[in-house]
Amino acid sequence: MVHARRSRNTIAGLAPSAFKLSPIASRRRGLAAIGLELELPSDAVALERVEAGDTVVRCSEQQNGKVVGELEVEVFRAALVIDRDGILEEKAHVAADAEHGRATPPVPVSLPGASGFRAEVVRVGAAQQLPYVYLFAIAPHDLGVDGGVLVTVRCAGPEWPAANAILSTLRVLGRAGTPVPGNDDAPVLALPLTASSRR
């Protein structure tokens, strides 16, 4: 548990380069009883713990004074036991529509202990600093969990190496606060998605 006096970037004994949210802490915020873990690849990527609302963490990287990428994770409630795949696909679709650009239809994605859907958007307009958007709506395989996780990655180019590094460490935690067992050979989430999602 994080005490209010701690720096918002330092979490219960973890370095600023790591983030962990327990299912209990998530539930206390009024979110689904889902936890998550992720790590940053270097000190060049900043981590901000968000203390209120559905978004729980943001990561960003700047180069030459300009933001080259942002990643944020939101925990959402949903009755996944009714129509798990349909709800996750719709969540990815709605999130893609909200980015107001050229979107690809959501496609299935899996990783150890979790699965869901991914979508990508290219936002149009000369003023778009981060036009490439990748969205992942995923949930643990634990059917007793009452929600999922939405990961949104926005970047200046089709590839953002730091996002790949962060996504490779992402673990969705079940109700017990440990990664839900799954297929250990499942591929990790990665960018860019364009080549693999368009046929």
C-alpha positions, 0 to 999 in steps of 0.5 A: 500500500502506498502512503500519501507522503511518499513520492507519487513515483515511488511505490511501496519499496519499488524504485521509480522504474517499477510500478505495481498495483494490487487488486486490493488497492484497485478495489479500494479505488472503486475499480475492478479487482485487478492488479498489474505490474510493469517496469521502465526500460531506462531513466529516460522514461518517466513514470507517474502514478495517477492517484484518482480515476480509472487511469492508474499509471502514465509513462512518457519519454522525451527526446530533444525537448519533445515527447516521443511517446506516452503509455497509460493504463486504465483499469475498468469494470465489466461483467466479463463472465457474460460475454468476455470477448465481445466486451473486450472487443467493444472496449478496444473499438470504442477507445479507437473511435475516441482517438478520431483517426483512421482505425483498424478493426480490433484483432485478438491478442494474447499474452501469459495469463491474459488475452483480449483485443488490440486496435491501432489508429493513425490520427490525421492532421498536421498538429498531431504530435503523437499520431500513432495510437495502439490500444490493448483491451485485455483481461486475466483468464480468471473468469471471477475478475470483474473487469479488465485493463486498457493500455493506450500507447501514443507515439510520434512514429510507428515504433517506440522502442520504450513502449515495447520494453514496457509492454514486455514487462506488463503482467495483469494480476488476478484476485490473489495479487499474482500473475494468472497462470497462462500460456508462457509461450504466448507472445508479449504485446509489441509495436508496431501492429500495422504489418501484422493486423492488416492483411 
